[in-house]
């Protein structure tokens, strides 16, 4: 049976149809849930809501039919699939052919659930724990930005970009301004090429020297760089070779 024209998911560099898996038309869509705490107050008719400022991970389930290969048993095929999915316990990109412009950050979990065993095929469920946002593939490339230029976030949620630049002075602070909001890189960061990874909350220089405290902290505490939805004007001082990987994102389903 030729599986190349059927829908598939891709994970850790391999496609599901390479394993004789045919996805079934039973895929769930789950919208990420906001992480909220509720507290009852005496005399008040409704709970007080505390927004924790985050969304919860979701489970993405792919029901699939595994067809037997001529040179392998079903059991061996399952072992091969398990080795592919569970080889590293960390979030990795997961794409689905039906909406290829986005990718999930996913972790295969819960083992493999099998049912309806037949001589030539077996139905299984493959589940992934996914971060609550999906990311646009067209937001993964670095692009050079001149001071005073604009960039447009096409999604309804702020992004957490990765930014790289060459800091040109160690006697003064450098600054990045996005729609007038200031992000300070302290003079103590020194000179040279710096990368600020807002999504992972880290800043470092060439060679991997961690300088996060000089780039992501201010008087108000931790302050990652964000790009709001819509048009954003970007300017900067005391730096050159400014490049940004915007990492556009929206809620996963």
SULCOR-V444248 format. One record per residue. N is the residue number from 1. RES is the residue in three letters. SS is DSSP state (@ for helix, = for strand, . for the rest). Layout:
# SULCOR-V444248
N_RES_SS, N_RES_SS
This chain:
# SULCOR-V444248
1_UNK_., 2_UNK_., 3_UNK_., 4_UNK_., 5_UNK_., 6_UNK_., 7_UNK_., 8_UNK_., 9_UNK_=, 10_UNK_=, 11_UNK_=, 12_UNK_., 13_UNK_., 14_UNK_=, 15_UNK_=, 16_UNK_@, 17_UNK_@, 18_UNK_@, 19_UNK_@, 20_UNK_., 21_UNK_=, 22_UNK_=, 23_UNK_=, 24_UNK_., 25_UNK_., 26_UNK_., 27_UNK_., 28_UNK_., 29_UNK_., 30_UNK_., 31_UNK_., 32_UNK_., 33_UNK_., 34_UNK_=, 35_UNK_=, 36_UNK_=, 37_UNK_=, 38_UNK_=, 39_UNK_=, 40_UNK_., 41_UNK_., 42_UNK_., 43_UNK_., 44_UNK_., 45_UNK_., 46_UNK_., 47_UNK_., 48_UNK_=, 49_UNK_=, 50_UNK_=, 51_UNK_=, 52_UNK_=, 53_UNK_=, 54_UNK_=, 55_UNK_=, 56_UNK_., 57_UNK_., 58_UNK_=, 59_UNK_=, 60_UNK_=, 61_UNK_=, 62_UNK_=, 63_UNK_=, 64_UNK_=, 65_UNK_=, 66_UNK_=, 67_UNK_=, 68_UNK_., 69_UNK_., 70_UNK_., 71_UNK_., 72_UNK_., 73_UNK_., 74_UNK_@, 75_UNK_@, 76_UNK_@, 77_UNK_@, 78_UNK_@, 79_UNK_@, 80_UNK_@, 81_UNK_@, 82_UNK_@, 83_UNK_@, 84_UNK_@, 85_UNK_@, 86_UNK_., 87_UNK_., 88_UNK_., 89_UNK_., 90_UNK_., 91_UNK_., 92_UNK_=, 93_UNK_=, 94_UNK_=, 95_UNK_=, 96_UNK_=, 97_UNK_@, 98_UNK_@, 99_UNK_@, 100_UNK_., 101_UNK_., 102_UNK_=, 103_UNK_=, 104_UNK_=, 105_UNK_=, 106_UNK_=, 107_UNK_=, 108_UNK_=, 109_UNK_=, 110_UNK_=, 111_UNK_=, 112_UNK_=, 113_UNK_=, 114_UNK_=, 115_UNK_=, 116_UNK_., 117_UNK_., 118_UNK_., 119_UNK_., 120_UNK_., 121_UNK_=, 122_UNK_=, 123_UNK_=, 124_UNK_=, 125_UNK_=, 126_UNK_=, 127_UNK_=, 128_UNK_=, 129_UNK_=, 130_UNK_=, 131_UNK_., 132_UNK_., 133_UNK_=, 134_UNK_=, 135_UNK_=, 136_UNK_=, 137_UNK_@, 138_UNK_@, 139_UNK_@, 140_UNK_., 141_UNK_., 142_UNK_., 143_UNK_=, 144_UNK_=, 145_UNK_., 146_UNK_., 147_UNK_., 148_UNK_., 149_UNK_=, 150_UNK_=, 151_UNK_=, 152_UNK_=, 153_UNK_=, 154_UNK_., 155_UNK_., 156_UNK_., 157_UNK_., 158_UNK_., 159_UNK_=, 160_UNK_., 161_UNK_., 162_UNK_=, 163_UNK_=, 164_UNK_=, 165_UNK_=, 166_UNK_=, 167_UNK_=, 168_UNK_., 169_UNK_., 170_UNK_., 171_UNK_., 172_UNK_., 173_UNK_., 174_UNK_=, 175_UNK_=, 176_UNK_=, 177_UNK_=, 178_UNK_=, 179_UNK_., 180_UNK_., 181_UNK_=, 182_UNK_=, 183_UNK_=, 184_UNK_=, 185_UNK_=, 186_UNK_., 187_UNK_@, 188_UNK_@, 189_UNK_@, 190_UNK_., 191_UNK_., 192_UNK_=, 193_UNK_=, 194_UNK_=, 195_UNK_=, 196_UNK_=, 197_UNK_=, 198_UNK_., 199_UNK_., 200_UNK_., 201_UNK_., 202_UNK_=, 203_UNK_=, 204_UNK_=, 205_UNK_=, 206_UNK_., 207_UNK_., 208_UNK_., 209_UNK_., 210_UNK_=, 211_UNK_., 212_UNK_@, 213_UNK_@, 214_UNK_@, 215_UNK_@, 216_UNK_., 217_UNK_=, 218_UNK_=, 219_UNK_., 220_UNK_., 221_UNK_=, 222_UNK_=, 223_UNK_., 224_UNK_., 225_UNK_., 226_UNK_., 227_UNK_=, 228_UNK_., 229_UNK_., 230_UNK_=, 231_UNK_=, 232_UNK_=, 233_UNK_=, 234_UNK_=, 235_UNK_=, 236_UNK_=, 237_UNK_=, 238_UNK_., 239_UNK_=, 240_UNK_=, 241_UNK_=, 242_UNK_=, 243_UNK_=, 244_UNK_=, 245_UNK_=, 246_UNK_., 247_UNK_., 248_UNK_., 249_UNK_=, 250_UNK_=, 251_UNK_=, 252_UNK_., 253_UNK_.
